[in-house]
Structure formats: C-alpha cells, structure tokens
Amino acid sequence: MTNAKIGAIIPIRLASERLPKKAIKDICGKPIVHHLLDRAFDSKYLEKENVIVCTTEESSDDELVDVVEAYGANIYRGSTDDLLKRFDNAIDDYGFDYIIQIDGDDICAEPQYMDLTMDKLLSDVSLDTVSAKGLPLGISTKSFSKRAMKKVIEKYRSTKNDTGFGSYFTEPAICNHVAIEPISENHVLDRIRLTLDYQEDFDFFNAIYTELYVEGEVFHLEDILNLVREKPEIIEMNYFLQEEYLERWHSKQNFFYSDGGEDLKKLDG
C-alpha cells in the first residue's frame, strides 16, 4: 500500500435549489467550502493537492473554482447530473487508487472517521467500500477503492444520480461493503442534523462555528455534541426540517443497475 495514491473527492455545485451558492456563503469570516476543506486537510491520508472538489462545467460554478483553488485544493469539472461519471473521470484524471468521499453539504464531516474508514479499507484487500454507521447525519464519510468505482461504472444505469449516488457503493450486488461502528458512545446522537440544505441549516452551522471555531484549528464531533448537549436549543434551529429532508431524499432514489442479465435491478437506497 505504500505506493497507493489516496485522494478525496467532494461533490459541490453552486446551483442549489434551496440555498443557492451555499458553499461560498461566509461563516466566521471565510467561505463554507474552506471550512470543509480544513476538515479534509486534517486527515492523515490527504495532502492539499489531492483534495478534489468535483463540480460541473456550468458557468454558475466558475466562482466556486476560484474559491477552491485559492485555498490549495484542486478542481475537476464534469457532468452536471451524472455524478458517478464525474467521480470516475476525476479519479482517472488524478490517478487515485483509494478515495475518501466527502459530501459537499456535510461541512462538519469528521476527519477521524475519514481516517478510520480508510484504515479499514487498506487493511483488507477484499473490501471495496467502507462507511461508518450510527453517527449523526452529516458526519460520516466513506472510503472506497478505484476498483469499487469501476464496478459501479460497469453496472449503474441511472445517469441522473446527484442525490443518493452513495447507494451504488454499498449495494452488495455491486461492491463488497462494510460499515464500522462509532468508536465512542459519546459520538452517538440521533436527534441532530449536520447537513446544509436550508437557510435554517446555515443558521445552525453559524451558531456551531461561532461557539467552536478557532482560526487554524479543527473542532471535532465530540466538541459539537458536547456543545449541543449543553445548549440543546441549538438543535431546535433546524432539526424540525429532518422529516421533510428525508422525504425529499427518498423521493429522488430511483436508481437502477445491471447484474449482467436482461432485467435491471433497483437499488434499495
């Protein structure tokens, strides 16, 4: 594994339906995407130049490119709707063997679990994908191999997949996937949403960062959960949106793959 090239891919586009240009909105004096990149840079596996924001070729994302590159990360631009194709092309373009995949909306994604999922993946050559389960929404990332990406590309059949694409990497008929457990019971809290979709989510994250952010440092999951346990009113700023969010997410899960036969199979999601 010493010669393996490891990178991160982060899908982001500025043309959000609910909160346009959210990735470049300001929190604590810097664009949100810079806060997310700080967390990727904190992984023991990632050098700045190997952290890739995967965006589209739309002119609306030109501003994002400038903001990302100014902070030391790199860019790949590709298909607008076919995120899997965009990922595959980016992985080939940068020559990655193993990938940490971080969602662009998960601006408090935890570096510790980036490392733990990659640790597990590298420890077992039979594995294609490793995720984490039991963590708050918006914290977990996944690690997968280039082999996993090629398996997905061979079998996926739904080319509009920008929401819920991760199901392809955890589908047993496509990839050999395992999920690691939280390493501490203090990392478990169901009643919190740590993903950025609505204005209320932005207000929630602004409150979190105002309390915890120190320039040049990265706060962690335990810091967040200690804070909201002391100040539960912060959770109420956006948790009421969770049901609407999940209903919308599930409504977009209409993905199919081929198992080699004539009939297409539908992902469970």
C-alpha positions in Angstrom: 0.0 0.0 0.0 3.0 2.3 0.3 2.8 3.3 -3.4 -1.0 3.8 -3.4 -2.2 7.2 -4.2 -5.0 8.4 -1.9 -7.2 11.4 -2.6 -10.5 12.9 -1.6 -13.4 13.8 -3.9 -16.1 16.3 -2.8 -19.1 17.0 -5.0 -20.2 20.6 -4.9 -22.2 22.8 -7.2 -23.5 26.3 -6.6 -26.9 26.0 -8.3 -28.7 24.6 -5.2 -32.5 24.6 -5.4 -33.0 25.5 -1.7 -29.9 27.6 -0.7 -28.1 28.9 -3.8 -24.3 29.4 -3.6 -24.3 27.9 -0.1 -20.7 26.6 -0.4 -19.4 30.1 -0.7 -21.5 31.7 2.0 -19.5 33.2 4.8 -19.2 31.7 8.3 -16.7 33.2 10.8 -15.0 35.2 8.1 -14.4 32.5 5.5 -16.4 30.6 2.8 -18.1 27.5 4.0 -16.2 25.4 1.5 -12.9 26.5 3.2 -14.2 25.2 6.5 -15.0 21.8 4.8 -11.6 21.7 3.1 -9.9 22.3 6.5 -11.5 19.1 7.7 -10.3 17.2 4.7 -6.8 18.6 5.1 -6.9 17.3 8.7 -7.0 13.7 7.5 -3.7 11.9 7.9 -4.2 10.5 4.4 -4.7 13.7 2.5 -2.4 16.3 1.0 -4.0 19.5 -0.1 -3.4 18.9 -3.8 -5.1 15.5 -3.6 -8.3 17.0 -2.2 -10.5 17.4 -5.3 -13.8 19.4 -5.4 -15.8 17.8 -8.2 -18.1 20.4 -9.8 -19.8 20.9 -13.1 -18.8 22.6 -16.3 -21.7 25.1 -15.8 -20.7 28.8 -15.8 -22.5 29.1 -12.5 -19.7 27.1 -10.9 -16.9 29.3 -12.1 -16.9 31.3 -8.9 -16.5 28.1 -6.9 -13.4 27.1 -8.9 -11.7 30.3 -8.0 -12.5 30.0 -4.3 -11.4 26.4 -4.0 -8.1 26.8 -5.9 -7.2 29.9 -3.9 -7.3 27.6 -0.8 -4.9 25.0 -2.2 -7.3 22.2 -3.2 -7.9 21.1 -6.8 -10.9 21.0 -9.1 -12.4 18.6 -11.5 -15.2 19.7 -13.8 -17.6 17.3 -15.4 -21.1 16.1 -15.9 -23.9 18.1 -14.2 -26.3 15.3 -13.4 -24.2 12.1 -13.7 -22.2 12.4 -10.6 -20.8 8.9 -10.9 -19.3 9.7 -14.3 -17.8 12.9 -12.8 -16.3 10.9 -10.0 -14.9 8.2 -12.3 -13.3 10.8 -14.6 -11.8 12.7 -11.7 -10.3 9.6 -10.2 -8.8 8.6 -13.5 -7.6 12.2 -14.1 -5.8 12.4 -10.8 -4.6 8.8 -10.7 -6.1 7.8 -7.3 -6.1 4.2 -6.1 -8.1 4.9 -3.0 -10.6 7.6 -2.3 -12.2 9.3 0.7 -15.6 10.6 -0.5 -17.0 13.6 1.4 -20.4 15.2 0.7 -20.2 18.9 0.0 -23.2 19.6 2.2 -21.6 17.9 5.3 -19.5 20.8 6.4 -18.6 19.2 9.8 -17.6 15.9 8.3 -15.3 14.2 10.9 -11.6 13.7 9.9 -11.3 10.9 12.5 -13.8 8.8 10.6 -12.3 9.7 7.2 -9.1 8.0 8.6 -10.9 5.1 10.3 -12.8 4.1 7.1 -9.6 4.3 5.1 -7.7 2.4 7.8 -10.2 -0.4 7.5 -10.2 -0.3 3.7 -6.4 -0.6 3.4 -6.3 -3.4 6.0 -8.4 -5.8 3.9 -7.8 -6.2 0.1 -11.2 -7.9 -0.3 -13.1 -4.8 0.6 -14.3 -2.2 -2.0 -16.1 0.3 0.3 -16.0 1.2 4.0 -18.5 3.6 5.6 -19.5 4.4 9.1 -22.9 3.8 10.7 -24.6 5.1 13.8 -23.2 8.6 13.6 -25.2 11.8 13.3 -26.4 12.7 9.8 -23.7 14.7 8.1 -20.7 13.4 10.0 -19.9 10.1 8.2 -17.8 9.8 5.0 -16.9 6.7 3.0 -13.7 5.3 1.6 -13.6 3.2 -1.5 -11.1 1.8 -4.0 -10.7 2.6 -7.6 -11.9 -1.0 -8.2 -15.1 -0.1 -6.5 -15.5 2.9 -8.8 -15.1 0.7 -11.8 -17.6 -1.8 -10.5 -20.1 0.9 -10.1 -19.4 2.4 -13.5 -19.9 -1.0 -15.1 -23.2 -1.7 -13.5 -25.0 1.6 -12.9 -27.8 2.6 -15.3 -29.3 5.8 -13.8 -27.4 8.8 -15.2 -29.2 11.4 -13.1 -27.8 10.4 -9.7 -26.6 13.6 -8.0 -28.7 12.7 -4.9 -28.2 9.3 -3.3 -25.4 8.1 -5.5 -23.7 6.5 -2.5 -26.1 3.6 -2.6 -24.3 2.2 -5.6 -21.1 1.8 -3.4 -22.9 0.0 -0.6 -25.1 -2.3 -2.8 -24.0 -5.9 -2.1 -24.5 -6.9 -5.7 -22.0 -4.3 -6.8 -19.4 -3.8 -4.1 -18.1 -5.6 -1.0 -19.0 -3.1 1.6 -18.7 -3.0 5.4 -19.6 -0.3 7.9 -17.6 0.5 11.0 -19.3 1.4 14.3 -18.9 4.6 16.3 -15.7 4.4 18.4 -17.4 6.1 21.4 -20.9 6.2 22.7 -20.3 10.0 23.0 -20.3 10.1 19.2 -24.0 8.9 19.0 -26.8 11.4 18.9 -29.8 10.7 16.7 -31.7 13.9 17.2 -29.4 16.3 15.3 -28.9 17.2 11.6 -25.5 18.3 10.5 -26.0 18.8 6.8 -26.5 22.0 4.9 -29.7 22.3 2.7 -31.8 25.1 4.1 -31.4 28.6 5.5 -32.2 27.2 8.9 -29.2 24.7 8.5 -27.0 27.7 7.7 -28.2 29.4 10.9 -27.5 26.2 12.8 -23.9 25.9 11.5 -23.3 29.6 12.0 -24.2 29.0 15.7 -21.9 26.0 15.9 -18.9 27.7 14.3 -19.4 30.9 16.4 -19.1 28.8 19.5 -16.3 26.4 18.5 -14.3 27.7 15.6 -10.7 28.9 16.2 -8.6 30.0 13.2 -6.1 27.4 12.3 -7.8 24.6 14.3 -10.3 21.9 13.5 -13.0 21.1 16.1 -14.4 17.6 16.2 -17.6 15.6 16.6 -17.2 15.3 20.3 -16.9 19.1 20.6 -20.1 19.6 18.6 -22.1 17.0 20.6 -20.8 18.4 24.0 -21.9 21.8 22.9 -25.5 20.8 21.8 -25.9 18.7 24.9 -25.1 21.8 27.0 -27.2 24.1 24.7 -30.0 21.9 23.2 -31.7 24.9 21.8 -29.2 24.9 19.0 -30.6 21.6 17.8 -34.0 23.1 17.5 -32.8 25.6 15.0 -33.0 23.1 12.2 -34.0 19.6 13.4 -37.7 20.2 12.6 -36.6 20.0 8.9 -35.5 16.4 9.2 -38.7 14.7 8.1 -39.1 17.0 5.0 -35.4 16.4 4.1 -35.7 12.6 4.4 -38.9 12.5 2.3 -37.3 14.6 -0.4 -34.1 12.4 -0.3 -36.1 9.2 -0.7 -38.2 10.7 -3.5 -35.1 11.0 -5.6 -34.0 7.4 -5.1 -34.9 5.8 -8.4 -31.7 4.1 -9.3 -31.1 1.0 -11.4 -28.2 -1.3 -12.1 -27.4 -4.3 -14.3 -26.4 -7.6 -12.8 -25.5 -8.9 -16.3 -29.0 -10.1 -17.2 -31.6 -8.6 -19.3 -33.6 -7.0 -16.5 -32.4 -4.0 -14.5 -32.3 -4.2 -10.7 -33.5 -1.3 -8.5 -31.3 -0.1 -5.6 -32.9 -0.2 -2.2 -31.3 3.1 -1.3 
